[in-house]
Amino acid sequence: MDYKMNIAGLDRALPLCKVTDDLYIAAFVIFGDQALTVACARELLKKAPAYDYLITAEAKGIPLAHEMARQHGDEKYILARKATKLYMQEIFEVEVRSITTDRVQHLYLDKSDADLMKGKRILVVDDVISTGESLSAIEQLVEKAGGEICGRMTILAEGAAADRNDIIYLEPLPLFNADGTVKD
């Protein structure tokens, strides 16, 4: 089963994936879809508030943040990592539980990136916001670093996230029943 939708002027079919027996979600993956990534970045930048740095979480937000930074002329964007790396110093850490992951994860930020964010306007971007857990984790990292969140942007706002007034998104994405119909 697929859910067909138009995103940033491009038609896509999103496969439905089981989360529980009575909850399915439409899988949205921009990895490898260069045309969609470019179009979504362009459309989000039209709606973006003024910012100093973009931040996203590893991994699905990376192509979007990269393309938004490229189109905007930013020299750098910031990445909240899902694992520490040898080069990371004085690490900031938060926990997150995403609807698409079956276990608690952690997000990490290096002190050098945290130093860049201190006192700066930080725009949080992601491919999909659903429960808001990943968004909240990124916000905690930004706050620990002393950054000021100036906005929250996503390509798709899934389920109740579409009712939030604190995020900017391109399209709403419904949740689904096991038979592929949209949940009420």
DRENKOL-228835 format. One record per residue (C-alpha): residue number from 1; residue in one letter; chain; x, y, z. Coordinates in steps of 0.02 Angstrom, whole numbers, always signed. Layout:
N
{resi: NUM | resn: a | chain: A | c1: X | c2: Y | c3: Z}
...
***
This chain:
184
{resi: 1 | resn: m | chain: A | c1: +0 | c2: +0 | c3: +0}
{resi: 2 | resn: d | chain: A | c1: +59 | c2: +176 | c3: -42}
{resi: 3 | resn: y | chain: A | c1: -1 | c2: +349 | c3: +2}
{resi: 4 | resn: k | chain: A | c1: +14 | c2: +467 | c3: -146}
{resi: 5 | resn: m | chain: A | c1: +47 | c2: +650 | c3: -115}
{resi: 6 | resn: n | chain: A | c1: +122 | c2: +806 | c3: -192}
{resi: 7 | resn: i | chain: A | c1: +269 | c2: +877 | c3: -97}
{resi: 8 | resn: a | chain: A | c1: +352 | c2: +1039 | c3: -153}
{resi: 9 | resn: g | chain: A | c1: +273 | c2: +1018 | c3: -323}
{resi: 10 | resn: l | chain: A | c1: +330 | c2: +838 | c3: -348}
{resi: 11 | resn: d | chain: A | c1: +219 | c2: +683 | c3: -345}
{resi: 12 | resn: r | chain: A | c1: +278 | c2: +542 | c3: -233}
{resi: 13 | resn: a | chain: A | c1: +206 | c2: +375 | c3: -173}
{resi: 14 | resn: l | chain: A | c1: +251 | c2: +338 | c3: +8}
{resi: 15 | resn: p | chain: A | c1: +242 | c2: +156 | c3: +62}
{resi: 16 | resn: l | chain: A | c1: +138 | c2: +121 | c3: +217}
{resi: 17 | resn: c | chain: A | c1: +233 | c2: +38 | c3: +360}
{resi: 18 | resn: k | chain: A | c1: +166 | c2: -49 | c3: +514}
{resi: 19 | resn: v | chain: A | c1: +204 | c2: +30 | c3: +682}
{resi: 20 | resn: t | chain: A | c1: +74 | c2: -69 | c3: +782}
{resi: 21 | resn: d | chain: A | c1: -72 | c2: -181 | c3: +731}
{resi: 22 | resn: d | chain: A | c1: -185 | c2: -29 | c3: +714}
{resi: 23 | resn: l | chain: A | c1: -60 | c2: +107 | c3: +668}
{resi: 24 | resn: y | chain: A | c1: +31 | c2: +127 | c3: +503}
{resi: 25 | resn: i | chain: A | c1: +137 | c2: +272 | c3: +445}
{resi: 26 | resn: a | chain: A | c1: +187 | c2: +328 | c3: +271}
{resi: 27 | resn: a | chain: A | c1: +376 | c2: +308 | c3: +250}
{resi: 28 | resn: f | chain: A | c1: +454 | c2: +468 | c3: +189}
{resi: 29 | resn: v | chain: A | c1: +637 | c2: +454 | c3: +142}
{resi: 30 | resn: i | chain: A | c1: +728 | c2: +591 | c3: +48}
{resi: 31 | resn: f | chain: A | c1: +892 | c2: +495 | c3: +41}
{resi: 32 | resn: g | chain: A | c1: +938 | c2: +477 | c3: -141}
{resi: 33 | resn: d | chain: A | c1: +793 | c2: +585 | c3: -204}
{resi: 34 | resn: q | chain: A | c1: +893 | c2: +735 | c3: -259}
{resi: 35 | resn: a | chain: A | c1: +750 | c2: +822 | c3: -349}
{resi: 36 | resn: l | chain: A | c1: +638 | c2: +811 | c3: -196}
{resi: 37 | resn: t | chain: A | c1: +776 | c2: +867 | c3: -77}
{resi: 38 | resn: v | chain: A | c1: +815 | c2: +1020 | c3: -184}
{resi: 39 | resn: a | chain: A | c1: +631 | c2: +1066 | c3: -204}
{resi: 40 | resn: c | chain: A | c1: +591 | c2: +1045 | c3: -19}
{resi: 41 | resn: a | chain: A | c1: +742 | c2: +1148 | c3: +34}
{resi: 42 | resn: r | chain: A | c1: +691 | c2: +1286 | c3: -87}
{resi: 43 | resn: e | chain: A | c1: +512 | c2: +1290 | c3: -23}
{resi: 44 | resn: l | chain: A | c1: +561 | c2: +1285 | c3: +161}
{resi: 45 | resn: l | chain: A | c1: +686 | c2: +1427 | c3: +138}
{resi: 46 | resn: k | chain: A | c1: +545 | c2: +1534 | c3: +69}
{resi: 47 | resn: k | chain: A | c1: +460 | c2: +1516 | c3: +239}
{resi: 48 | resn: a | chain: A | c1: +615 | c2: +1516 | c3: +351}
{resi: 49 | resn: p | chain: A | c1: +642 | c2: +1648 | c3: +484}
{resi: 50 | resn: a | chain: A | c1: +810 | c2: +1736 | c3: +494}
{resi: 51 | resn: y | chain: A | c1: +939 | c2: +1619 | c3: +571}
{resi: 52 | resn: d | chain: A | c1: +1125 | c2: +1602 | c3: +603}
{resi: 53 | resn: y | chain: A | c1: +1140 | c2: +1411 | c3: +596}
{resi: 54 | resn: l | chain: A | c1: +1034 | c2: +1262 | c3: +547}
{resi: 55 | resn: i | chain: A | c1: +1035 | c2: +1106 | c3: +655}
{resi: 56 | resn: t | chain: A | c1: +964 | c2: +934 | c3: +618}
{resi: 57 | resn: a | chain: A | c1: +977 | c2: +760 | c3: +690}
{resi: 58 | resn: e | chain: A | c1: +1070 | c2: +618 | c3: +609}
{resi: 59 | resn: a | chain: A | c1: +1023 | c2: +544 | c3: +487}
{resi: 60 | resn: k | chain: A | c1: +869 | c2: +579 | c3: +381}
{resi: 61 | resn: g | chain: A | c1: +878 | c2: +767 | c3: +407}
{resi: 62 | resn: i | chain: A | c1: +1055 | c2: +779 | c3: +339}
{resi: 63 | resn: p | chain: A | c1: +1015 | c2: +795 | c3: +153}
{resi: 64 | resn: l | chain: A | c1: +884 | c2: +928 | c3: +191}
{resi: 65 | resn: a | chain: A | c1: +996 | c2: +1032 | c3: +305}
{resi: 66 | resn: h | chain: A | c1: +1140 | c2: +1016 | c3: +182}
{resi: 67 | resn: e | chain: A | c1: +1035 | c2: +1075 | c3: +36}
{resi: 68 | resn: m | chain: A | c1: +954 | c2: +1215 | c3: +135}
{resi: 69 | resn: a | chain: A | c1: +1126 | c2: +1276 | c3: +189}
{resi: 70 | resn: r | chain: A | c1: +1191 | c2: +1263 | c3: +11}
{resi: 71 | resn: q | chain: A | c1: +1046 | c2: +1361 | c3: -63}
{resi: 72 | resn: h | chain: A | c1: +1053 | c2: +1491 | c3: +76}
{resi: 73 | resn: g | chain: A | c1: +1241 | c2: +1513 | c3: +59}
{resi: 74 | resn: d | chain: A | c1: +1281 | c2: +1452 | c3: +235}
{resi: 75 | resn: e | chain: A | c1: +1459 | c2: +1395 | c3: +262}
{resi: 76 | resn: k | chain: A | c1: +1408 | c2: +1273 | c3: +400}
{resi: 77 | resn: y | chain: A | c1: +1261 | c2: +1182 | c3: +474}
{resi: 78 | resn: i | chain: A | c1: +1260 | c2: +1083 | c3: +636}
{resi: 79 | resn: l | chain: A | c1: +1225 | c2: +899 | c3: +657}
{resi: 80 | resn: a | chain: A | c1: +1165 | c2: +814 | c3: +815}
{resi: 81 | resn: r | chain: A | c1: +1249 | c2: +644 | c3: +806}
{resi: 82 | resn: k | chain: A | c1: +1174 | c2: +476 | c3: +859}
{resi: 83 | resn: a | chain: A | c1: +1344 | c2: +413 | c3: +915}
{resi: 84 | resn: t | chain: A | c1: +1499 | c2: +496 | c3: +980}
{resi: 85 | resn: k | chain: A | c1: +1653 | c2: +509 | c3: +870}
{resi: 86 | resn: l | chain: A | c1: +1836 | c2: +512 | c3: +920}
{resi: 87 | resn: y | chain: A | c1: +1854 | c2: +694 | c3: +867}
{resi: 88 | resn: m | chain: A | c1: +1712 | c2: +753 | c3: +980}
{resi: 89 | resn: q | chain: A | c1: +1765 | c2: +846 | c3: +1137}
{resi: 90 | resn: e | chain: A | c1: +1664 | c2: +895 | c3: +1292}
{resi: 91 | resn: i | chain: A | c1: +1506 | c2: +812 | c3: +1228}
{resi: 92 | resn: f | chain: A | c1: +1328 | c2: +870 | c3: +1261}
{resi: 93 | resn: e | chain: A | c1: +1202 | c2: +726 | c3: +1268}
{resi: 94 | resn: v | chain: A | c1: +1011 | c2: +703 | c3: +1272}
{resi: 95 | resn: e | chain: A | c1: +894 | c2: +553 | c3: +1258}
{resi: 96 | resn: v | chain: A | c1: +761 | c2: +532 | c3: +1124}
{resi: 97 | resn: r | chain: A | c1: +630 | c2: +403 | c3: +1078}
{resi: 98 | resn: s | chain: A | c1: +567 | c2: +420 | c3: +899}
{resi: 99 | resn: i | chain: A | c1: +409 | c2: +339 | c3: +829}
{resi: 100 | resn: t | chain: A | c1: +515 | c2: +255 | c3: +694}
{resi: 101 | resn: t | chain: A | c1: +641 | c2: +181 | c3: +816}
{resi: 102 | resn: d | chain: A | c1: +603 | c2: +39 | c3: +937}
{resi: 103 | resn: r | chain: A | c1: +724 | c2: +93 | c3: +1073}
{resi: 104 | resn: v | chain: A | c1: +787 | c2: +245 | c3: +1166}
{resi: 105 | resn: q | chain: A | c1: +923 | c2: +336 | c3: +1071}
{resi: 106 | resn: h | chain: A | c1: +1043 | c2: +475 | c3: +1117}
{resi: 107 | resn: l | chain: A | c1: +1092 | c2: +632 | c3: +1024}
{resi: 108 | resn: y | chain: A | c1: +1265 | c2: +707 | c3: +1046}
{resi: 109 | resn: l | chain: A | c1: +1340 | c2: +875 | c3: +1009}
{resi: 110 | resn: d | chain: A | c1: +1523 | c2: +922 | c3: +1009}
{resi: 111 | resn: k | chain: A | c1: +1580 | c2: +1073 | c3: +1110}
{resi: 112 | resn: s | chain: A | c1: +1648 | c2: +1160 | c3: +955}
{resi: 113 | resn: d | chain: A | c1: +1474 | c2: +1157 | c3: +877}
{resi: 114 | resn: a | chain: A | c1: +1397 | c2: +1207 | c3: +1043}
{resi: 115 | resn: d | chain: A | c1: +1515 | c2: +1356 | c3: +1050}
{resi: 116 | resn: l | chain: A | c1: +1458 | c2: +1412 | c3: +877}
{resi: 117 | resn: m | chain: A | c1: +1276 | c2: +1411 | c3: +934}
{resi: 118 | resn: k | chain: A | c1: +1299 | c2: +1512 | c3: +1094}
{resi: 119 | resn: g | chain: A | c1: +1194 | c2: +1669 | c3: +1080}
{resi: 120 | resn: k | chain: A | c1: +1149 | c2: +1631 | c3: +898}
{resi: 121 | resn: r | chain: A | c1: +980 | c2: +1606 | c3: +812}
{resi: 122 | resn: i | chain: A | c1: +962 | c2: +1420 | c3: +778}
{resi: 123 | resn: l | chain: A | c1: +837 | c2: +1349 | c3: +654}
{resi: 124 | resn: v | chain: A | c1: +792 | c2: +1167 | c3: +688}
{resi: 125 | resn: v | chain: A | c1: +753 | c2: +1067 | c3: +530}
{resi: 126 | resn: d | chain: A | c1: +698 | c2: +888 | c3: +502}
{resi: 127 | resn: d | chain: A | c1: +617 | c2: +785 | c3: +366}
{resi: 128 | resn: v | chain: A | c1: +463 | c2: +735 | c3: +467}
{resi: 129 | resn: i | chain: A | c1: +397 | c2: +791 | c3: +636}
{resi: 130 | resn: s | chain: A | c1: +276 | c2: +668 | c3: +715}
{resi: 131 | resn: t | chain: A | c1: +274 | c2: +650 | c3: +903}
{resi: 132 | resn: g | chain: A | c1: +399 | c2: +791 | c3: +923}
{resi: 133 | resn: e | chain: A | c1: +520 | c2: +685 | c3: +1025}
{resi: 134 | resn: s | chain: A | c1: +668 | c2: +710 | c3: +908}
{resi: 135 | resn: l | chain: A | c1: +627 | c2: +895 | c3: +895}
{resi: 136 | resn: s | chain: A | c1: +624 | c2: +910 | c3: +1085}
{resi: 137 | resn: a | chain: A | c1: +792 | c2: +823 | c3: +1100}
{resi: 138 | resn: i | chain: A | c1: +873 | c2: +940 | c3: +975}
{resi: 139 | resn: e | chain: A | c1: +798 | c2: +1089 | c3: +1066}
{resi: 140 | resn: q | chain: A | c1: +874 | c2: +1027 | c3: +1229}
{resi: 141 | resn: l | chain: A | c1: +1045 | c2: +1019 | c3: +1145}
{resi: 142 | resn: v | chain: A | c1: +1025 | c2: +1195 | c3: +1077}
{resi: 143 | resn: e | chain: A | c1: +973 | c2: +1260 | c3: +1247}
{resi: 144 | resn: k | chain: A | c1: +1120 | c2: +1172 | c3: +1334}
{resi: 145 | resn: a | chain: A | c1: +1235 | c2: +1256 | c3: +1209}
{resi: 146 | resn: g | chain: A | c1: +1160 | c2: +1427 | c3: +1241}
{resi: 147 | resn: g | chain: A | c1: +1080 | c2: +1446 | c3: +1070}
{resi: 148 | resn: e | chain: A | c1: +913 | c2: +1531 | c3: +1039}
{resi: 149 | resn: i | chain: A | c1: +787 | c2: +1430 | c3: +940}
{resi: 150 | resn: c | chain: A | c1: +714 | c2: +1546 | c3: +809}
{resi: 151 | resn: g | chain: A | c1: +607 | c2: +1417 | c3: +720}
{resi: 152 | resn: r | chain: A | c1: +563 | c2: +1236 | c3: +688}
{resi: 153 | resn: m | chain: A | c1: +541 | c2: +1174 | c3: +509}
{resi: 154 | resn: t | chain: A | c1: +499 | c2: +1010 | c3: +428}
{resi: 155 | resn: i | chain: A | c1: +445 | c2: +945 | c3: +260}
{resi: 156 | resn: l | chain: A | c1: +300 | c2: +843 | c3: +330}
{resi: 157 | resn: a | chain: A | c1: +201 | c2: +864 | c3: +491}
{resi: 158 | resn: e | chain: A | c1: +134 | c2: +691 | c3: +534}
{resi: 159 | resn: g | chain: A | c1: -27 | c2: +661 | c3: +628}
{resi: 160 | resn: a | chain: A | c1: -60 | c2: +785 | c3: +770}
{resi: 161 | resn: a | chain: A | c1: +101 | c2: +879 | c3: +729}
{resi: 162 | resn: a | chain: A | c1: +4 | c2: +964 | c3: +588}
{resi: 163 | resn: d | chain: A | c1: -102 | c2: +1048 | c3: +723}
{resi: 164 | resn: r | chain: A | c1: +48 | c2: +1127 | c3: +808}
{resi: 165 | resn: n | chain: A | c1: +70 | c2: +1313 | c3: +785}
{resi: 166 | resn: d | chain: A | c1: +256 | c2: +1313 | c3: +829}
{resi: 167 | resn: i | chain: A | c1: +319 | c2: +1222 | c3: +674}
{resi: 168 | resn: i | chain: A | c1: +327 | c2: +1272 | c3: +492}
{resi: 169 | resn: y | chain: A | c1: +298 | c2: +1131 | c3: +368}
{resi: 170 | resn: l | chain: A | c1: +261 | c2: +1102 | c3: +185}
{resi: 171 | resn: e | chain: A | c1: +127 | c2: +968 | c3: +196}
{resi: 172 | resn: p | chain: A | c1: +26 | c2: +874 | c3: +327}
{resi: 173 | resn: l | chain: A | c1: +46 | c2: +685 | c3: +330}
{resi: 174 | resn: p | chain: A | c1: -95 | c2: +581 | c3: +403}
{resi: 175 | resn: l | chain: A | c1: -80 | c2: +422 | c3: +505}
{resi: 176 | resn: f | chain: A | c1: -159 | c2: +263 | c3: +437}
{resi: 177 | resn: n | chain: A | c1: -262 | c2: +112 | c3: +487}
{resi: 178 | resn: a | chain: A | c1: -204 | c2: -64 | c3: +445}
{resi: 179 | resn: d | chain: A | c1: -315 | c2: -64 | c3: +290}
{resi: 180 | resn: g | chain: A | c1: -229 | c2: +92 | c3: +221}
{resi: 181 | resn: t | chain: A | c1: -370 | c2: +214 | c3: +261}
{resi: 182 | resn: v | chain: A | c1: -329 | c2: +377 | c3: +346}
{resi: 183 | resn: k | chain: A | c1: -353 | c2: +378 | c3: +536}
{resi: 184 | resn: d | chain: A | c1: -481 | c2: +501 | c3: +602}
***
